[in-house]
């Protein structure tokens, strides 16, 4: 097993040799006489831990520490200090040092601190590798689509990603709004800081404010401890507010304050908290209609809508369906550990003709379902959900019946809604929350329409 590399930086030969003797059995030890030599070594070779003397001629330890912390793959730094400079060592901790040891050092304490620093460095490298992997996953190259509207979206987000500009992403449910938000974050200077996602439609109004801004202990019943909100957790990074159109006006006003002033108050706190957060918002609702109805603040809309990205529905980019199918077949077969299978021409025809109200998300689920249930070498129509084979929206006779005056428009609309709702419920085994997501509405509105149209279905999401 390869040993971790430890750099000793001290101008006293006796100190360097003493530390080298203690550490050489466990680590690969490298020594530097001064700060500049240490920086030169760090620029050439990866080093996990640096033991850095504070008082040195030329560049002192604090200045070297600051330069080390600016490097992309900086090692963990342990400061070496005499007792009289302990106060300076505490300052070094505030500048990002991992820990400090005093001279003359205790061998057991030194070994323990170095080992902790090595473990911390390994964890930091692992996190950085995972971040890089996630960044690759959300690369613009991995966003599938050659349709002009998709290419226009990619051009816009590639231009806005490096900036701190607020972005509003609009589009039907399932079009990939979160995917675009992540692509923006991971192509921005904030990529090494958190991206926090919160679905405003999934959290009750009474809890949303606490979730976003946090609360102090005793701020309300059941507030037994202080809680940090999502804004604080996203500091220096990005906060993705999904389905912001569902947010109540009172909370919208507090979001506006953060956008304008960069600060907010936890519930029950008198003192403001300052944060540096980029906000990306998304919605499948018509916010212009919300402004007209008074459910969405116009001042917040204009602050969010600095750059607007409108994602096309799958119906508007049918030429991309074969590309998406091939992509999902490859990804899902690998994830499921089963052989990749092609769709037959008959099955592909059904997929190309379907209206896809749930857009790319629905297509992904259909491809996975077909792979899981298929027993033959090819995916055939029998491997597809029944609703794909029995209806793709209005039939031609119904349209003609309306145009001939034989059927009232309101009756035809009710029949159309009824068919769509039944198809969506069948697709997700009567889970009303998921059906509402596919249809681009809320569960409350879906339930209202089901009652109105006489659709009875047991919601499995409510069963224990």
C-alpha positions in Angstrom: 0.0 0.0 0.0 1.4 3.4 -1.0 2.4 5.6 2.0 0.9 9.0 2.4 3.3 11.9 1.8 4.1 14.3 4.7 6.1 17.6 4.1 8.1 19.1 7.0 8.8 22.8 6.7 11.2 24.2 9.3 14.4 26.2 9.1 16.0 24.4 12.1 17.8 21.2 10.9 17.4 19.5 14.3 13.6 20.0 14.3 13.4 18.6 10.7 15.5 15.6 11.6 13.6 14.9 14.8 10.2 15.0 13.0 11.6 12.9 10.1 12.8 10.1 12.4 9.4 10.0 14.2 7.3 9.9 11.0 9.5 8.0 8.5 8.2 4.5 9.4 4.6 5.4 8.7 4.8 8.0 6.0 6.9 9.1 3.0 8.6 12.2 4.5 9.9 15.2 2.5 11.7 18.1 4.1 11.9 21.8 3.1 14.1 24.5 4.7 11.8 27.5 4.0 8.4 28.6 2.8 9.3 29.2 -0.9 10.9 25.7 -1.2 7.8 24.2 0.3 5.5 26.0 -2.2 7.7 24.8 -5.0 7.5 21.2 -3.8 3.7 21.4 -3.4 3.3 22.8 -7.0 5.1 19.6 -8.3 3.9 16.7 -6.2 0.7 15.8 -4.3 1.2 15.9 -0.6 -1.4 15.0 2.0 -0.1 16.8 5.1 2.4 19.6 5.7 4.0 20.3 9.1 4.7 24.1 8.9 6.8 26.2 11.3 5.3 29.6 12.1 8.5 31.5 12.6 10.8 31.3 9.6 13.1 33.7 7.8 11.7 35.0 4.4 8.1 33.8 4.1 6.7 33.2 7.5 4.4 30.3 8.3 1.1 32.3 8.2 1.9 33.7 4.7 2.8 30.2 3.4 -0.4 28.8 5.0 -2.5 31.4 3.1 -0.8 30.5 -0.2 -1.2 26.8 0.4 -5.0 27.2 1.1 -5.4 28.9 -2.3 -4.2 25.8 -4.1 -6.8 23.5 -5.6 -5.5 20.3 -4.0 -4.2 21.8 -0.8 -2.8 19.5 1.9 -3.9 19.6 5.5 -1.6 21.9 7.4 -0.4 21.4 11.0 1.4 24.4 12.5 4.6 24.0 14.5 4.9 26.6 17.2 6.8 27.4 20.4 4.7 28.0 23.5 5.1 31.8 23.3 3.5 31.8 19.8 0.4 29.7 20.6 -1.8 32.8 20.1 -0.4 33.0 16.6 -1.2 29.3 16.1 -4.8 30.0 17.0 -4.8 32.7 14.3 -3.5 30.1 11.9 -6.4 27.8 12.7 -8.8 30.6 11.7 -6.9 30.8 8.4 -7.6 27.1 7.7 -4.8 25.2 9.5 -5.9 21.7 10.5 -4.3 21.8 14.0 -1.1 22.8 15.7 1.6 21.2 18.0 3.9 23.0 20.3 7.7 22.5 20.6 9.1 20.5 22.2 6.3 18.1 20.9 4.9 15.0 22.5 5.5 12.1 20.1 2.2 10.3 20.7 0.2 13.5 20.4 2.1 14.4 17.2 1.5 10.9 15.6 -2.2 11.2 16.5 -2.7 14.6 15.0 -0.8 13.7 11.8 -2.9 10.5 11.4 -6.1 12.5 11.8 -4.8 15.0 9.2 -4.0 12.2 6.8 -7.5 10.7 7.2 -9.0 14.2 6.7 -6.9 14.7 3.6 -8.0 11.3 2.2 -11.7 12.2 2.8 -11.2 15.6 1.2 -9.7 14.0 -1.9 -12.5 11.5 -2.0 -15.1 14.3 -1.8 -13.3 16.2 -4.6 -13.3 13.0 -6.8 -17.0 12.6 -6.2 -17.7 16.2 -7.0 -15.7 15.8 -10.3 -17.7 12.7 -11.1 -21.0 14.5 -10.4 -19.8 17.4 -12.5 -19.1 15.0 -15.4 -22.6 13.5 -15.0 -24.2 16.9 -15.4 -21.9 18.0 -18.2 -23.7 19.8 -21.1 -22.5 17.0 -23.3 -24.7 14.6 -21.3 -27.9 16.5 -22.0 -29.5 14.6 -24.8 -31.0 16.5 -27.7 -30.3 17.9 -31.1 -33.6 19.8 -31.6 -33.2 23.5 -32.1 -35.1 24.4 -28.9 -32.8 22.1 -26.8 -29.7 23.6 -28.5 -30.9 27.1 -27.7 -31.4 26.1 -24.1 -27.9 24.7 -23.9 -26.4 27.9 -25.4 -28.2 30.1 -22.9 -27.2 28.0 -19.8 -23.6 27.7 -20.9 -23.4 31.5 -21.1 -25.1 32.1 -17.8 -23.5 29.3 -15.7 -20.2 31.1 -14.9 -22.1 34.1 -13.6 -24.0 34.7 -10.3 -27.1 35.7 -12.2 -30.5 34.4 -10.9 -32.1 32.0 -13.4 -35.8 31.0 -13.8 -36.4 27.7 -15.5 -39.9 27.0 -16.8 -41.4 24.0 -18.5 -43.9 21.2 -18.1 -43.3 18.5 -15.4 -40.7 16.0 -16.5 -38.9 18.2 -19.0 -35.7 18.2 -17.0 -35.7 21.4 -15.0 -33.6 20.0 -12.2 -31.1 18.5 -14.6 -30.6 22.0 -16.2 -30.3 23.6 -12.7 -27.5 21.1 -11.8 -25.7 21.6 -15.0 -25.7 25.4 -14.3 -24.3 24.8 -10.8 -21.6 22.4 -11.8 -20.4 24.6 -14.6 -20.2 27.6 -12.2 -17.4 28.8 -9.8 -19.7 27.5 -7.0 -19.3 23.9 -8.2 -17.1 23.1 -5.1 -19.8 24.4 -2.7 -23.2 22.8 -2.0 -26.1 22.7 -4.3 -29.2 22.5 -2.1 -32.6 21.5 -3.6 -36.0 22.2 -2.0 -39.3 21.3 -3.6 -41.7 24.1 -2.5 -44.7 22.0 -3.5 -43.8 19.1 -1.3 -43.5 21.0 2.0 -46.6 22.4 3.8 -46.8 26.2 4.0 -46.5 26.1 7.8 -43.1 24.3 7.5 -41.6 25.9 4.4 -40.4 29.1 6.1 -38.6 27.1 8.8 -37.1 24.8 6.2 -35.8 27.7 4.2 -34.6 30.0 6.9 -34.2 27.8 10.0 -35.3 28.6 13.5 -34.0 29.3 17.0 -34.7 27.0 19.9 -38.1 27.7 21.4 -39.3 29.8 18.4 -42.4 27.7 18.3 -43.9 24.5 19.7 -41.6 21.5 19.0 -38.6 23.8 18.3 -36.4 22.0 20.8 -33.1 23.0 19.2 -31.7 25.5 16.8 -32.0 24.5 13.2 -30.1 25.9 10.2 -32.2 26.5 7.1 -31.5 25.6 3.5 -30.2 29.1 2.8 -27.4 28.7 5.4 -26.6 25.2 4.2 -26.3 26.6 0.6 -23.9 29.4 1.6 -21.3 30.1 -1.1 -23.2 27.6 -3.3 -26.6 27.4 -5.1 -30.1 27.0 -3.8 -32.5 25.4 -6.3 -36.2 26.3 -5.5 -38.2 23.8 -7.4 -41.9 24.5 -8.0 -41.6 28.0 -6.7 -45.0 28.8 -8.1 -46.5 26.8 -5.1 -44.9 29.1 -2.5 -47.2 31.3 -0.5 -46.9 35.1 -0.8 -45.6 35.6 2.7 -42.6 33.4 2.1 -42.1 34.9 -1.3 -41.6 38.3 0.4 -38.8 36.8 2.6 -37.2 35.2 -0.5 -37.2 38.7 -2.1 -35.4 40.2 0.9 -32.6 37.6 0.5 -32.3 38.4 -3.2 -32.2 42.1 -2.5 -30.2 42.3 0.7 -28.4 39.0 1.0 -29.7 38.4 4.6 -32.6 36.9 6.5 -33.8 36.1 10.0 -34.2 32.7 11.4 -37.7 32.2 13.0 -37.4 33.5 16.5 -34.1 35.4 16.0 -33.5 39.1 16.3 -30.2 39.2 14.5 -29.9 38.8 10.7 -27.8 36.1 9.0 -25.9 37.1 5.9 -25.4 34.5 3.1 -23.9 34.4 -0.4 -26.3 32.1 -2.3 -27.1 31.9 -6.0 -30.8 31.1 -6.5 -32.1 29.1 -9.4 -35.9 28.7 -9.5 -38.1 26.4 -11.5 -41.9 26.1 -12.1 -44.3 24.3 -14.3 -47.0 27.0 -13.6 -47.8 30.2 -15.5 -46.4 32.8 -13.2 -47.9 35.6 -15.3 -51.3 34.2 -14.4 -50.3 33.9 -10.8 -49.4 37.6 -10.8 -52.8 38.5 -12.3 -54.5 36.3 -9.6 -52.4 37.8 -6.8 -50.8 34.4 -5.8 -47.3 35.3 -7.0 -45.5 38.6 -6.3 -44.6 40.6 -9.4 -41.5 42.1 -7.7 -40.2 38.6 -6.9 -40.9 37.4 -10.4 -38.8 40.2 -11.9 -36.0 39.4 -9.5 -36.0 35.7 -10.4 -36.6 36.2 -14.1 -33.2 37.9 -14.8 -32.5 35.0 -17.2 -35.4 32.8 -18.3 -34.9 29.3 -19.7 -38.0 27.7 -21.2 -37.6 23.9 -21.6 -39.5 22.4 -24.5 -41.9 19.5 -24.0 -41.1 16.2 -25.5 -44.0 16.7 -28.0 -42.0 19.7 -29.3 -38.9 17.7 -29.9 -40.1 14.3 -31.2 -36.9 13.9 -33.3 -35.0 13.5 -30.0 -37.1 10.5 -28.8 -34.9 7.8 -30.5 -31.8 9.5 -29.0 -33.4 9.5 -25.6 -34.5 5.9 -25.9 -31.0 4.7 -26.8 -29.6 6.7 -23.9 -32.1 5.3 -21.4 -31.6 1.7 -22.7 -27.9 2.0 -22.2 -28.1 3.6 -18.7 -30.9 1.4 -17.4 -29.5 -1.9 -18.6 -26.2 -1.1 -16.9 -27.9 0.1 -13.7 -30.2 -3.0 -13.5 -27.5 -5.4 -14.5 -29.5 -6.9 -17.5 -28.7 -7.1 -21.2 -29.5 -4.1 -23.3 -32.3 -4.8 -25.8 -33.6 -2.9 -28.8 -37.2 -1.9 -29.3 -39.1 -3.5 -32.3 -40.3 -1.2 -35.0 -43.9 -1.6 -33.8 -43.0 -0.6 -30.3 -41.0 2.4 -31.6 -43.9 3.5 -33.6 -46.1 3.5 -30.5 -43.4 5.5 -28.6 -43.1 8.0 -31.4 -46.9 8.5 -31.7 -47.7 8.9 -27.9 -48.3 12.4 -26.6 -46.0 12.1 -23.6 -47.7 14.3 -21.0 -45.1 13.3 -18.5 -42.3 14.2 -21.0 -38.7 12.9 -20.6 -39.4 11.5 -17.1 -42.3 9.5 -18.3 -40.3 8.2 -21.3 -37.5 7.1 -18.9 -39.9 5.2 -16.7 -41.5 3.5 -19.7 -38.1 2.3 -21.0 -37.1 1.0 -17.6 -40.5 -0.8 -17.2 -40.1 -2.4 -20.6 -36.6 -3.7 -19.8 -37.7 -5.1 -16.5 -40.7 -6.9 -17.8 -39.5 -8.1 -21.2 -38.7 -11.8 -21.6 -37.6 -11.8 -25.2 -34.5 -10.5 -27.0 -36.5 -7.5 -28.3 -38.8 -5.0 -26.6 -42.2 -5.4 -28.2 -45.6 -3.6 -27.8 -46.7 -6.1 -25.2 -43.8 -4.9 -23.0 -45.2 -1.3 -23.0 -47.9 0.0 -20.6 -51.5 -0.6 -21.8 -52.3 3.1 -22.0 -49.7 3.6 -24.7 -51.5 1.2 -26.9 -55.1 2.2 -26.2 -55.0 6.0 -26.5 -52.7 8.9 -27.3 -55.2 11.7 -26.6 -58.3 12.6 -28.5 -59.4 10.2 -31.2 -60.2 11.6 -34.6 -63.9 10.8 -34.4 -64.3 12.8 -31.2 -62.8 15.9 -32.8 -65.2 15.5 -35.8 -68.1 15.0 -33.4 -67.3 18.4 -31.7 -66.9 20.1 -35.0 -70.2 18.8 -36.4 -72.0 20.1 -33.3 -72.9 16.6 -32.0 -70.8 16.9 -28.8 -70.5 20.0 -26.6 -66.9 21.3 -26.2 -67.2 21.1 -22.4 -68.2 17.4 -22.6 -65.3 16.7 -25.0 -62.8 18.5 -22.6 -64.2 16.5 -19.7 -63.7 13.2 -21.6 -60.2 14.3 -22.6 -59.2 15.2 -19.0 -60.8 11.9 -17.8 -58.7 9.9 -20.2 -55.5 11.7 -19.4 -56.0 11.3 -15.6 -56.9 7.6 -15.9 -53.9 7.0 -18.0 -51.6 8.8 -15.6 -53.1 7.0 -12.6 -52.7 3.6 -14.3 -49.1 4.4 -15.2 -48.1 5.0 -11.5 -50.4 2.4 -9.9 -52.9 5.0 -8.6 -50.3 7.1 -6.7 -52.0 10.5 -6.9 -48.9 12.5 -6.0 -46.9 11.0 -8.8 -49.8 11.2 -11.3 -50.1 14.9 -10.4 -46.4 15.4 -11.2 -46.8 13.7 -14.6 -49.8 15.9 -15.4 -48.0 19.0 -14.3 -50.4 19.9 -11.6 -50.8 19.6 -7.8 -52.3 16.7 -6.0 -55.0 19.0 -4.6 -56.1 20.1 -8.1 -55.9 16.5 -9.4 -58.2 15.3 -6.5 -60.7 18.0 -7.3 -60.8 17.0 -11.0 -61.1 13.3 -10.1 -64.1 14.1 -7.9 -65.6 16.3 -10.6 -65.2 13.6 -13.3 -66.2 10.7 -11.1 -62.8 9.0 -11.2 -62.4 6.7 -8.2 -58.9 5.3 -7.4 -57.2 4.2 -4.2 -54.1 6.3 -3.7 -51.4 3.9 -2.7 -49.2 6.7 -1.5 -51.6 7.1 1.4 -51.6 3.5 2.5 -49.3 2.4 5.3 
